Structures are given as C-alpha cells and as structure tokens.
Amino acid sequence: MTETGGTPRERYRNQVRAEVKELAWEQIAADGASALSLNAIAKKMGMSGPALYRYFAGRDELITELVRDAYRSLADTVREAESEGADLSDIARALRRWALADPHRYFLVYGTPVPGYHAPDEITGIASEIMSVLLRAGEAAGSTDPFATAMAFWTRLHGVLSLELAGHFTGMDVSPEALFENEVATLAR
C-alpha cells in the first residue's frame, strides 16, 4: 500500500471506474438513463465490452454507483447547510442549487425510474439522511408536526424543481426562481 490510496493496480482500477462513471453521466445527459450502455462506454474508452465488466458487473451495478454518488452528494449538501445553521428555507435553496448544478443527476434519483432497475436497500439509507436533516430543521423551527412539515417541503419543492428542470416553464411568463421562492415562503409560514 502506498500513501496515495492503494497499490498501483487499485489506483488504476479506481481511475478506470471513475472514467466509466464520467462517460456514463455524459451518456445519461445525451440520451437518458434508460439508454445507458456499458458496451458504448467501453467502445469510447477503446476497450471491449467484456473488458469493462471487470470494473462493473453490469449496467445495474453502474447505475447503483451513480445513484449512490448522487444521493451522497445531496445528503452532504443538506448536512453541510444544516451544520452552517441553515433553516428549512436555506436547506430548500441548497437543494435547488444542487439540482440546478446537474439536472441529470437530479433526474436520475428523482425522475422517471430506469426500466428494469431497482436500487438496493442501502441507497434508501442515504436518502433517509436527507429527510433526517429536514425533520431536524422542522423541529428547530418549532413545528408542531416536524414530519408533516418536512414532507410538505420535500414534495412541493420537488414538484417545482422537477417542472423547472424539465423545462415546463419555458415559454411561460414565469420565473422558476420566483415560483420556488414563493413556495419556500409559503411553506415557511
């Protein structure tokens, strides 16, 4: 083992896996998650399809890694906001910034499910970290029902975000940011 993160073979393996995930995100951005193809990624990397299966057992394992990374990123974002003293409104804004920074990542976890894919239970544990932050923020705000408050924030804000990111406000005289802020203000009352 070296100080830089394992043996040369482990570092190479991690580099290849990171490159595969990067190319997978590019594929998802271009064609959607349901079109994800390990063979297309392998071809782009100059490898054979079977060679890529040494790094990911299949499409579902790759999707699981991407979903895990996305949920972990969002959980880290809301926990960081919480550690900085954010209230529910600030956490909502952190969620929106996270979603706008990479809409494909947002849609992988909150959009249309990938046909034939089922996330393992461990992913639900990461997702529950996000709800825990909202529950604590609801309690800190003095909500008489922190669960109902957290769920209202979660569902209504995801509704607005999903519409915004999918472009459903295009051509309308609507500011998605103003609409989001209006929902946040209404929920914070």
Phi, psi and omega per residue, in radians:
M1 nan 2.390 3.064
T2 -1.861 2.955 -3.124
E3 -1.244 -0.251 -3.055
T4 -1.646 0.306 3.003
G5 1.916 0.670 3.034
G6 1.949 -3.038 3.138
T7 -1.266 2.864 3.072
P8 -0.976 -0.676 3.138
R9 -1.105 -0.749 3.126
E10 -1.137 -0.707 3.118
R11 -1.122 -0.745 3.120
Y12 -1.083 -0.798 3.113
R13 -1.005 -0.782 3.127
N14 -1.132 -0.651 3.093
Q15 -1.114 -0.793 -3.134
V16 -1.111 -0.788 3.126
R17 -1.052 -0.718 3.120
A18 -1.125 -0.715 3.116
E19 -1.143 -0.710 3.102
V20 -1.046 -0.796 -3.126
K21 -1.130 -0.675 3.102
E22 -1.080 -0.786 3.112
L23 -1.181 -0.581 3.077
A24 -1.103 -0.750 3.103
W25 -1.079 -0.688 3.100
E26 -1.089 -0.741 3.117
Q27 -1.101 -0.767 3.126
I28 -1.081 -0.729 3.127
A29 -1.103 -0.644 -3.092
A30 -1.418 -0.704 -2.959
D31 -2.252 -0.039 -3.110
G32 1.595 2.755 -3.069
A33 -1.136 -0.567 -3.102
S34 -1.184 -0.318 -3.141
A35 -1.637 0.090 -3.109
L36 -1.009 2.255 -3.084
S37 -2.347 2.070 3.073
L38 -1.138 -0.618 3.129
N39 -1.125 -0.694 3.109
A40 -1.152 -0.665 3.101
I41 -1.149 -0.783 3.132
A42 -1.026 -0.774 3.139
K43 -1.048 -0.752 3.140
K44 -1.125 -0.514 -3.139
M45 -1.533 -0.062 -3.118
G46 1.337 0.475 -3.138
M47 -2.057 2.905 3.003
S48 -1.499 2.735 3.090
G49 -0.956 -0.867 3.140
P50 -1.045 -0.564 3.120
A51 -1.120 -0.613 -3.124
L52 -1.198 -0.472 -3.133
Y53 -1.201 -0.137 3.002
R54 -1.301 -0.335 -3.087
Y55 -1.798 -0.555 3.078
F56 -2.429 2.238 -3.071
A57 -1.136 -0.369 -3.140
G58 3.064 -3.133 -3.120
R59 -1.008 -0.740 -3.097
D60 -1.120 -0.654 3.104
E61 -1.145 -0.690 3.101
L62 -1.135 -0.790 3.112
I63 -1.060 -0.727 3.123
T64 -1.040 -0.733 3.099
E65 -1.085 -0.744 -3.136
L66 -1.157 -0.748 3.115
V67 -1.121 -0.777 3.122
R68 -1.041 -0.797 3.131
D69 -1.073 -0.726 -3.133
A70 -1.145 -0.861 3.111
Y71 -1.078 -0.719 3.134
R72 -1.084 -0.732 3.125
S73 -1.073 -0.792 3.131
L74 -1.187 -0.740 3.115
A75 -1.048 -0.739 3.100
D76 -1.110 -0.677 3.138
T77 -1.093 -0.836 -3.100
V78 -1.278 -0.587 3.084
R79 -1.175 -0.643 3.082
E80 -1.118 -0.761 3.095
A81 -1.051 -0.765 3.125
E82 -1.066 -0.756 -3.109
S83 -1.155 -0.384 3.100
E84 -1.579 0.148 3.083
G85 1.499 0.346 -3.111
A86 -1.158 2.502 3.006
D87 -1.638 -3.079 -3.107
L88 -0.980 -0.702 -3.130
S89 -1.133 -0.730 3.120
D90 -1.160 -0.670 3.106
I91 -1.138 -0.692 3.088
A92 -1.051 -0.742 3.131
R93 -1.179 -0.631 3.080
A94 -1.109 -0.699 3.076
L95 -1.048 -0.804 -3.119
R96 -1.115 -0.772 3.116
R97 -1.035 -0.741 3.128
W98 -1.068 -0.794 -3.103
A99 -1.154 -0.747 -3.129
L100 -1.179 -0.519 -3.123
A101 -1.141 -0.502 -3.127
D102 -2.741 1.435 -3.100
P103 -0.999 -0.559 -3.126
H104 -1.181 -0.621 3.072
R105 -1.143 -0.765 3.105
Y106 -1.017 -0.870 -3.083
F107 -1.201 -0.457 3.091
L108 -1.093 -0.655 -3.108
V109 -1.694 -0.412 -3.090
Y110 -2.138 0.093 -3.134
G111 -1.730 -2.728 3.138
T112 -1.092 2.273 3.131
P113 -1.053 2.595 3.080
V114 -1.332 2.139 -3.110
P115 -0.949 2.271 3.091
G116 1.428 -0.050 -3.113
Y117 -1.816 2.361 3.061
H118 -2.293 2.097 -3.120
A119 -1.184 2.491 3.088
P120 -1.204 2.801 -3.093
D121 -1.005 -0.554 -3.113
E122 -1.028 -0.497 3.141
I123 -1.178 -0.654 3.116
T124 -1.046 -0.605 3.102
G125 -1.081 -0.701 3.109
I126 -1.182 -0.750 3.138
A127 -1.077 -0.610 -3.131
S128 -1.195 -0.399 3.059
E129 -1.066 -0.650 -3.127
I130 -1.147 -0.798 3.125
M131 -1.128 -0.618 3.114
S132 -1.061 -0.684 3.093
V133 -1.105 -0.771 3.127
L134 -1.119 -0.692 3.108
L135 -1.090 -0.789 3.123
R136 -1.114 -0.667 3.115
A137 -1.162 -0.662 3.081
G138 -1.121 -0.726 3.084
E139 -1.109 -0.766 -3.133
A140 -1.106 -0.515 3.132
A141 -1.383 -0.071 3.122
G142 1.433 0.365 3.126
S143 -1.093 2.416 3.081
T144 -1.304 -0.351 3.093
D145 -2.421 1.435 -3.083
P146 -0.992 -0.583 3.129
F147 -1.137 -0.825 3.134
A148 -1.099 -0.683 3.116
T149 -1.113 -0.842 3.141
A150 -1.064 -0.758 -3.138
M151 -1.164 -0.654 3.102
A152 -1.108 -0.794 3.085
F153 -1.036 -0.864 -3.052
W154 -1.054 -0.877 -3.038
T155 -1.282 -0.785 -3.091
R156 -1.203 -0.695 -3.121
L157 -1.246 -0.622 3.060
H158 -1.152 -0.583 3.079
G159 -1.069 -0.847 3.138
V160 -1.134 -0.783 -3.133
L161 -1.083 -0.771 -3.129
S162 -1.075 -0.735 3.096
L163 -1.127 -0.750 -3.139
E164 -1.103 -0.880 -3.061
L165 -1.175 -0.493 3.111
A166 -1.442 -0.045 3.077
G167 1.423 0.333 -3.073
H168 -1.317 -0.122 3.073
F169 -1.701 -0.067 3.130
T170 -1.066 2.336 3.134
G171 1.449 -0.079 3.092
M172 -1.759 2.672 3.095
D173 -1.502 1.063 -3.072
V174 -2.287 2.298 3.013
S175 -1.597 1.966 3.129
P176 -0.996 -0.655 3.129
E177 -1.139 -0.755 3.121
A178 -1.141 -0.694 3.104
L179 -1.097 -0.781 3.111
F180 -1.060 -0.827 -3.137
E181 -1.098 -0.621 3.078
N182 -1.108 -0.755 3.096
E183 -1.092 -0.752 3.128
V184 -1.056 -0.808 -3.130
A185 -1.100 -0.733 3.140
T186 -1.118 -0.768 -3.133
L187 -1.191 -0.542 -3.096
A188 -1.285 -0.286 -3.115
R189 -1.224 nan nan
